[in-house]
């Protein structure tokens, strides 16, 4: 069900489906003892960061239990969640501080010293901070120091500042198209990894949650973890298999001058801005380029007879199709409204695609002031110049933007206010035209009935 290593690597906790948690000695792989007390499967476990003699477990019953590792004695029980607990990690401030999250959608920051010696009745007083993720939480990761915490649930990944009472710092609303099942940090806390049931694993820069790379997996992912040195990560799949991705450097851990490679430099291996080293030439490359095994890309000799093969035409994928295929909906919207070569029909077709995927509301809700202004100006160009079906798509996009985007409730800048007023004037002119058309229709009907 779950595993957790102690900081020295000598002991490991393994949650079991029967409601117990085994303490395993890693050197000889023997079970030293078991913590028994949960009424259902143990779904998360962890050793205390500051005190190796303490451990904590969480189960499907939603209870947080603190144990003495040496004696297997149950120290405390807390009613932490109303549903299955999925995340348990030590918090800052000693062995009595923990961070938990579960299927009830709540992320809680606990200080068990506040409850004194009482049991689960004092759970409310021991919760220092409680935040609502908005959907069942599948995984979480605490940043060094424990002040920042990343929670993954539904299709979103949210970053919380628990030290300031649970303030939300940033949201990845379109991280994946299906449930995000795992989120984890590497040892240096510079790279964030997410895995999902949509069959993709994505790597982000932890500092600003900038997307670095996307990996296609053979199937839905259920869990993921970094190697301690941060140079590789493993992803567990739904069919019981697992896959490992490794960053390779031609000079090992050292640069050309013999100095150690910094963590920021290693980001290039996960798709960062740095250049990727070229691979060494393969054996037999001479024969395939200059010798008797020359291919179609080799330059012909003076006495060669060149026969041009008929190559099938392959349609090049557009940038918009690429963003949609990668589920980068915000980038797709920005590409629509900022590219001058796009026709109105192509832009509205992309709006219809977002609407069918159920991503239109999420995309228009999370855009900022600059992109919101660009979308309003683009909608004003589309206004009144399309057929009935496309006009319905225009109205759907406009209503969603006005109802859901916080930048327009009310308009936060003078440019946004001016754009909304111009749009209001165009709507007023259209209504006047409709009134004249109604009068004309009545006159024509009177003439035809004579």
C-alpha positions as CSV (number, residue, x, y, z in Angstrom):
1,X,0.0,0.0,0.0
2,X,2.8,2.5,0.9
3,X,6.5,2.6,1.9
4,X,8.7,5.1,3.7
5,X,12.4,5.1,4.5
6,X,14.1,6.4,7.6
7,X,16.7,9.2,7.0
8,X,19.6,6.8,7.7
9,X,18.3,4.2,5.3
10,X,18.4,1.4,7.9
11,X,14.7,1.0,8.5
12,X,11.7,1.0,6.2
13,X,7.9,1.2,6.9
14,X,5.6,-0.8,4.7
15,X,1.8,-0.3,4.9
16,X,-0.3,-3.4,4.6
17,X,-3.8,-4.0,3.4
18,X,-4.8,-5.8,6.6
19,X,-4.4,-2.7,8.7
20,X,-0.9,-3.1,10.0
21,X,2.4,-1.5,9.2
22,X,5.6,-3.5,9.1
23,X,9.0,-2.1,10.3
24,X,11.6,-3.7,8.0
25,X,15.4,-3.8,8.5
26,X,16.8,-3.1,5.1
27,X,20.1,-4.7,5.5
28,X,18.8,-8.3,6.0
29,X,15.2,-7.6,4.8
30,X,13.6,-8.9,7.9
31,X,10.4,-7.6,9.5
32,X,11.4,-6.4,13.0
33,X,7.9,-5.6,14.3
34,X,4.4,-4.5,13.2
35,X,2.2,-1.6,14.2
36,X,-1.3,-2.9,14.6
37,X,-4.3,-0.7,15.2
38,X,-5.9,0.5,12.0
39,X,-9.3,-0.9,11.1
40,X,-8.5,-0.9,7.4
41,X,-5.5,-0.7,5.0
42,X,-2.6,1.6,5.9
43,X,-2.3,4.0,2.9
44,X,0.5,6.3,4.1
45,X,3.3,6.3,6.6
46,X,6.4,8.2,7.6
47,X,9.2,8.5,10.1
48,X,9.5,11.7,12.2
49,X,12.2,14.0,10.8
50,X,13.7,15.1,14.1
51,X,13.2,11.9,16.2
52,X,14.0,8.6,14.6
53,X,12.2,6.7,17.4
54,X,8.8,8.0,16.3
55,X,6.7,7.1,13.3
56,X,3.2,7.9,12.0
57,X,0.7,6.0,9.9
58,X,-2.6,6.9,8.2
59,X,-5.2,4.6,6.8
60,X,-8.5,4.4,5.0
61,X,-10.3,5.0,8.3
62,X,-8.9,8.6,8.1
63,X,-7.1,8.4,11.4
64,X,-3.5,9.6,12.1
65,X,-1.6,7.3,14.5
66,X,1.7,8.1,16.2
67,X,3.9,5.1,17.2
68,X,7.0,4.4,19.2
69,X,9.3,2.5,16.8
70,X,11.3,0.7,19.5
71,X,8.3,-0.7,21.4
72,X,5.5,-0.7,18.8
73,X,3.4,1.2,21.3
74,X,0.6,3.4,20.0
75,X,1.3,6.9,21.4
76,X,-1.6,8.9,20.0
77,X,-4.6,8.7,17.7
78,X,-6.1,11.7,15.9
79,X,-9.3,11.8,13.8
80,X,-7.5,13.6,11.0
81,X,-9.8,13.2,8.0
82,X,-13.4,12.1,7.3
83,X,-12.2,9.9,4.4
84,X,-9.2,7.9,3.4
85,X,-5.9,9.6,4.2
86,X,-3.4,9.5,1.3
87,X,-0.6,11.9,2.3
88,X,1.5,12.0,5.5
89,X,4.8,13.9,5.8
90,X,6.7,15.5,8.6
91,X,6.3,19.2,9.2
92,X,8.6,21.8,10.6
93,X,9.1,22.2,14.3
94,X,9.9,18.8,15.7
95,X,8.5,15.2,15.8
96,X,5.0,16.4,16.8
97,X,4.4,18.4,13.7
98,X,2.8,16.6,10.7
99,X,1.1,17.5,7.3
100,X,-1.7,15.2,6.1
101,X,-4.1,15.1,3.2
102,X,-6.9,12.8,2.1
103,X,-9.9,12.0,-0.1
104,X,-12.0,14.5,1.8
105,X,-10.1,17.2,-0.2
106,X,-8.5,18.7,2.9
107,X,-4.8,19.4,3.6
108,X,-4.1,19.8,7.3
109,X,-1.1,21.1,9.3
110,X,-0.9,19.5,12.7
111,X,0.9,20.4,15.9
112,X,0.2,17.5,18.3
113,X,1.6,19.5,21.2
114,X,-1.4,21.7,21.3
115,X,-3.7,18.8,22.2
116,X,-1.9,17.9,25.4
117,X,-2.4,14.2,26.3
118,X,-5.9,13.9,25.0
119,X,-6.9,11.7,22.1
120,X,-9.0,12.3,19.0
121,X,-11.4,14.6,20.8
122,X,-8.8,17.4,20.6
123,X,-8.2,17.0,16.9
124,X,-9.7,20.4,16.0
125,X,-7.5,22.2,18.4
126,X,-4.3,20.5,17.1
127,X,-5.0,21.5,13.4
128,X,-2.9,24.6,13.0
129,X,-4.1,25.2,9.4
130,X,-6.7,23.5,7.1
131,X,-7.0,24.2,3.4
132,X,-9.4,22.8,0.8
133,X,-7.9,21.4,-2.3
134,X,-11.3,21.2,-4.0
135,X,-11.0,17.5,-5.0
136,X,-9.7,14.3,-3.4
137,X,-6.0,14.6,-2.7
138,X,-4.0,11.7,-4.2
139,X,-0.4,12.9,-3.4
140,X,1.6,15.7,-1.8
141,X,5.1,16.9,-1.3
142,X,6.6,19.2,1.3
143,X,9.3,21.7,0.4
144,X,12.5,21.9,2.5
145,X,11.6,23.7,5.8
146,X,8.0,22.5,5.6
147,X,6.5,25.9,5.0
148,X,5.4,25.2,1.4
149,X,3.4,22.2,0.4
150,X,2.3,20.9,-3.0
151,X,-1.0,18.9,-3.2
152,X,-2.2,16.9,-6.2
153,X,-5.8,16.0,-6.7
154,X,-8.2,15.8,-9.6
155,X,-6.4,17.4,-12.6
156,X,-4.8,20.2,-10.5
157,X,-1.6,20.7,-8.5
158,X,-1.7,23.5,-5.9
159,X,1.1,25.1,-3.9
160,X,0.2,26.2,-0.4
161,X,2.0,28.4,2.1
162,X,1.1,26.6,5.4
163,X,3.2,28.9,7.5
164,X,1.0,31.8,6.7
165,X,-2.2,30.0,7.5
166,X,-2.8,28.1,4.3
167,X,-2.5,30.8,1.6
168,X,-2.5,29.4,-1.9
169,X,0.7,30.4,-3.8
170,X,0.2,29.0,-7.3
171,X,-2.1,26.6,-9.1
172,X,-1.4,24.3,-12.1
173,X,-4.9,24.0,-13.3
174,X,-4.1,22.2,-16.6
175,X,-1.3,20.0,-15.4
176,X,-2.9,16.9,-16.7
177,X,-6.1,15.8,-18.5
178,X,-6.9,13.1,-15.9
179,X,-6.4,12.5,-12.2
180,X,-2.9,13.5,-11.0
181,X,-1.8,10.4,-9.0
182,X,1.7,11.6,-7.8
183,X,3.7,14.7,-7.2
184,X,7.3,14.7,-5.7
185,X,10.4,16.8,-5.4
186,X,14.0,15.8,-6.1
187,X,16.6,15.9,-3.3
188,X,17.7,19.5,-4.1
189,X,14.1,20.7,-4.3
190,X,14.8,22.3,-7.8
191,X,12.6,20.0,-9.9
192,X,9.0,18.9,-9.4
193,X,7.6,15.7,-11.0
194,X,4.0,14.9,-11.6
195,X,2.4,11.7,-13.0
196,X,-1.2,11.0,-14.0
197,X,-3.7,8.5,-15.2
198,X,-3.6,10.2,-18.6
199,X,-0.3,8.3,-19.3
200,X,2.0,11.3,-19.0
201,X,4.8,12.4,-16.6
202,X,5.7,16.1,-16.5
203,X,8.7,17.9,-15.0
204,X,8.5,21.4,-13.7
205,X,11.0,23.9,-12.3
206,X,10.2,24.1,-8.6
207,X,11.0,27.8,-8.3
208,X,8.2,29.1,-10.6
209,X,6.4,25.9,-11.7
210,X,7.7,26.5,-15.2
211,X,7.1,23.4,-17.4
212,X,10.3,21.8,-18.6
213,X,9.5,18.4,-20.2
214,X,6.7,15.9,-20.8
215,X,7.2,12.1,-21.0
216,X,4.8,9.7,-22.6
217,X,4.3,6.6,-20.6
218,X,3.1,3.1,-21.8
219,X,0.0,3.4,-19.6
220,X,-1.7,5.2,-16.7
221,X,0.7,6.1,-13.9
222,X,-0.2,5.4,-10.2
223,X,3.0,6.6,-8.4
224,X,6.4,8.3,-9.0
225,X,9.6,8.9,-7.0
226,X,13.0,10.5,-7.5
227,X,16.3,8.7,-7.0
228,X,18.1,10.2,-4.0
229,X,20.8,11.8,-6.3
230,X,18.1,13.5,-8.4
231,X,19.4,12.1,-11.7
232,X,16.6,9.6,-12.3
233,X,13.0,9.0,-11.4
234,X,10.8,5.9,-11.5
235,X,7.1,5.8,-12.4
236,X,4.8,2.9,-11.4
237,X,2.1,1.9,-13.9
238,X,-1.4,0.7,-13.5
239,X,-0.6,-2.7,-14.9
240,X,2.0,-3.5,-12.3
241,X,5.1,-2.5,-14.3
242,X,7.4,0.4,-13.7
243,X,9.6,2.6,-15.8
244,X,12.7,4.6,-15.0
245,X,14.0,7.8,-16.7
246,X,17.6,8.8,-16.2
247,X,19.6,11.9,-17.0
248,X,22.9,11.1,-18.5
249,X,26.0,13.3,-18.6
250,X,29.0,12.4,-20.8
251,X,31.3,13.6,-18.0
252,X,29.5,12.0,-15.1
253,X,28.9,14.4,-12.3
254,X,31.7,16.8,-13.3
255,X,32.0,19.5,-15.9
256,X,34.9,20.0,-18.3
257,X,37.0,21.8,-15.7
258,X,36.5,19.0,-13.1
259,X,34.0,20.9,-10.9
260,X,30.8,19.4,-9.8
261,X,27.7,20.1,-12.0
262,X,25.2,22.3,-10.1
263,X,21.5,21.4,-9.8
264,X,20.4,24.2,-12.2
265,X,22.8,22.8,-14.9
266,X,21.2,19.4,-14.6
267,X,17.8,20.9,-15.5
268,X,18.9,20.7,-19.1
269,X,18.6,16.9,-18.9
270,X,14.9,17.3,-18.2
271,X,14.2,19.8,-21.0
272,X,15.7,23.0,-19.5
273,X,17.2,25.8,-21.5
274,X,20.7,24.5,-21.5
275,X,22.0,22.6,-24.5
276,X,21.9,18.8,-24.4
277,X,25.3,17.2,-25.1
278,X,25.6,15.4,-28.4
279,X,25.8,11.6,-28.3
280,X,29.0,9.9,-29.3
281,X,29.1,8.5,-32.9
282,X,27.9,4.9,-33.1
283,X,30.1,2.1,-34.3
284,X,29.8,1.5,-38.1
285,X,28.9,5.2,-38.8
286,X,31.6,5.4,-41.5
287,X,30.1,2.6,-43.6
288,X,26.6,4.2,-43.4
289,X,27.8,7.7,-44.5
290,X,30.9,7.1,-46.7
291,X,31.2,3.4,-47.3
292,X,29.2,0.7,-49.1
293,X,26.2,1.0,-46.8
294,X,25.4,4.7,-47.7
295,X,21.8,5.7,-47.2
296,X,19.5,8.1,-49.0
297,X,20.9,11.1,-47.0
298,X,24.4,10.5,-48.2
299,X,25.9,12.8,-51.0
300,X,26.2,11.0,-54.3
301,X,29.6,10.4,-55.9
302,X,30.4,11.7,-59.4
303,X,29.8,8.3,-61.1
304,X,26.6,7.5,-59.1
305,X,23.2,7.4,-60.9
306,X,20.7,9.1,-58.7
307,X,17.1,7.8,-58.6
308,X,14.6,10.0,-56.8
309,X,12.2,8.0,-54.7
310,X,8.6,9.0,-54.4
311,X,8.1,10.1,-50.8
312,X,4.6,10.3,-49.4
313,X,3.6,13.8,-48.5
314,X,3.3,14.2,-44.7
315,X,1.2,17.1,-43.5
316,X,3.1,19.2,-41.0
317,X,1.4,19.6,-37.6
318,X,0.5,23.2,-36.8
319,X,1.5,24.9,-33.6
320,X,-2.1,25.0,-32.5
321,X,-2.6,21.3,-33.0
322,X,0.6,20.7,-31.1
323,X,-0.6,22.6,-28.0
324,X,-4.0,20.8,-28.1
325,X,-2.3,17.4,-28.4
326,X,-0.1,18.2,-25.4
327,X,-3.1,19.5,-23.4
328,X,-1.5,23.0,-23.2
329,X,-4.8,24.8,-23.4
330,X,-3.6,28.2,-22.1
331,X,-0.9,28.3,-24.7
332,X,-3.4,27.3,-27.4
333,X,-5.7,30.2,-26.4
334,X,-2.8,32.6,-26.4
335,X,-1.7,31.4,-29.8
336,X,-5.2,31.9,-31.2
337,X,-5.6,35.5,-30.0
338,X,-2.1,36.7,-30.7
339,X,-1.5,35.2,-34.2
340,X,-2.6,37.5,-36.9
341,X,-2.6,34.9,-39.7
342,X,-5.5,32.9,-38.1
343,X,-8.9,33.3,-39.6
344,X,-12.0,33.7,-37.4
345,X,-13.2,30.2,-38.5
346,X,-10.0,28.5,-37.3
347,X,-10.1,30.4,-34.0
348,X,-13.7,29.5,-33.3
349,X,-13.0,25.9,-34.3
350,X,-10.3,25.8,-31.6
351,X,-12.8,27.3,-29.1
352,X,-15.3,24.5,-30.0
353,X,-12.5,21.9,-29.4
354,X,-11.8,23.4,-25.9
355,X,-15.6,23.4,-25.2
356,X,-15.9,19.7,-26.2
357,X,-12.9,18.8,-24.0
358,X,-14.5,20.6,-21.0
359,X,-11.5,22.9,-20.7
360,X,-12.9,26.2,-21.9
361,X,-14.1,27.4,-18.5
362,X,-10.9,26.4,-16.8
363,X,-8.7,28.1,-19.4
364,X,-10.6,31.4,-19.5
365,X,-10.8,31.5,-15.6
366,X,-7.1,31.3,-15.0
367,X,-5.8,33.7,-17.6
368,X,-4.2,37.0,-16.4
369,X,-4.9,40.6,-17.2
370,X,-2.7,40.8,-20.4
371,X,-4.1,37.7,-22.0
372,X,-7.6,38.6,-20.9
373,X,-7.3,41.9,-22.7
374,X,-6.1,40.1,-25.9
375,X,-9.0,37.7,-25.7
376,X,-11.5,40.6,-25.4
377,X,-10.0,42.4,-28.4
378,X,-10.1,39.2,-30.4
379,X,-13.8,38.6,-29.5
380,X,-14.7,42.1,-30.6
381,X,-13.2,41.3,-34.1
382,X,-15.3,38.1,-34.3
383,X,-18.5,39.9,-33.1
384,X,-21.2,39.9,-35.7
385,X,-19.1,38.5,-38.5
386,X,-20.0,34.8,-38.4
387,X,-22.8,32.4,-39.1
388,X,-25.4,31.2,-36.6
389,X,-23.3,28.2,-35.3
390,X,-20.1,30.2,-34.9
391,X,-22.1,33.0,-33.3
392,X,-23.2,30.5,-30.6
393,X,-19.5,29.6,-30.0
394,X,-18.7,33.3,-29.7
395,X,-21.4,33.9,-27.2
396,X,-20.3,30.8,-25.1
397,X,-16.7,32.1,-25.0
398,X,-17.8,35.6,-24.1
399,X,-20.2,34.6,-21.4
400,X,-17.7,32.2,-19.8
401,X,-15.0,34.9,-19.8
402,X,-17.3,37.5,-18.2
403,X,-18.7,35.2,-15.6
404,X,-15.6,33.3,-14.5
405,X,-12.5,35.5,-14.9
406,X,-11.6,37.5,-11.8
407,X,-9.9,40.2,-13.8
408,X,-13.3,41.4,-15.1
409,X,-15.2,41.3,-11.8
410,X,-14.8,44.3,-11.9
411,X,-12.2,45.2,-14.6
412,X,-8.9,45.6,-12.8
413,X,-7.2,47.9,-15.3
414,X,-8.1,50.9,-17.4
415,X,-7.5,48.9,-20.6
416,X,-9.8,46.1,-19.6
417,X,-12.5,48.7,-18.7
418,X,-12.2,50.4,-22.1
419,X,-12.4,47.0,-23.9
420,X,-15.6,46.1,-22.0
421,X,-17.1,49.5,-22.7
422,X,-16.4,49.1,-26.5
423,X,-17.9,45.6,-26.4
424,X,-21.0,47.1,-24.7
425,X,-21.3,49.7,-27.4
426,X,-21.2,47.1,-30.1
427,X,-23.9,45.1,-28.3
428,X,-26.1,48.2,-28.1
429,X,-25.6,48.9,-31.8
430,X,-26.5,45.3,-32.6
431,X,-29.7,45.6,-30.5
432,X,-30.7,48.8,-32.4
433,X,-30.3,46.9,-35.7
434,X,-32.4,44.1,-34.4
435,X,-35.2,46.5,-33.5
436,X,-35.2,48.0,-37.0
437,X,-35.3,44.5,-38.4
438,X,-38.2,43.6,-36.3
439,X,-40.1,46.7,-37.6
440,X,-39.2,45.8,-41.2
441,X,-40.3,42.2,-40.7
442,X,-43.7,43.5,-39.4
443,X,-44.1,45.7,-42.4
444,X,-43.3,42.9,-44.8
445,X,-45.7,40.6,-43.1
446,X,-48.5,43.2,-43.4
447,X,-47.7,43.6,-47.1
448,X,-47.8,39.9,-47.8
449,X,-51.1,39.4,-46.1
450,X,-53.0,42.0,-48.2
